[in-house]
Amino acid sequence: VPDSLMMVIIVGVRADTVTIDDIQFTSVGAPPIPNGDFETWYNYPYHHLLSWDYPKFISLDTFPPYYHAMTQVYFNPPGDYAAQIENVYVGGIYIPGYLSTDEGFLGPHSPSFAVNGRHSTLNGYFKFYPVAGDSMEVVVAMSKNGQWIGSGTFSCGDSVTEFQPFSVPIFYGYGLI
């Protein structure tokens, strides 16, 4: 049985935007994903999403026009929020937008929070606006005692303009559980 999870949502490499909300396991009694409903934000000097890692301080972040890789948006107004992830164009290149439960996403990877069972599916809702054939991914990695034992991926390259459900099936290696 896995004891922890790491998850990342990755936007393509161009001017793509993905909006995501209500991430959870399907299993009864599964622990909630910390801030998986994207309702908890810290409001200084602008909205920062809590319990997730993402590019927070891009060089233009503190000066107009305030480019942000993560933005608070509505899932269902007036009070149900979602997280919008964008690639940010700075100095002639795109800084990739991502959202991760692992604080070391760009460095050493480590399990992010405890789980209590062998979950088979991770679900949520998303919208996606790709550019020039790009795609987005939701990647899930399950571990036990620091060893990766299961994983799953959801990918989409089509434009999805209204929130749609997604599911990430999680597959486990033989003999590792």
Beta strands, then each sheet from edge to edge (+ up, - down):
strand 1: 4-10
strand 2: 17-25
strand 3: 41-43
strand 4: 47-49
strand 5: 70-76
strand 6: 80-86
strand 7: 88-90
strand 8: 93-95
strand 9: 98-100
strand 10: 113-114
strand 11: 121-129
strand 12: 136-144
strand 13: 147-156
strand 14: 160-169
strand 15: 171-172
sheet 1: 9+ 1- 10+
sheet 2: 9+ 1- 12+ 13- 15+
sheet 3: 5+ 6- 2+ 11- 14+
sheet 4: 3+ 4-
sheet 5: 7+ 8-
end
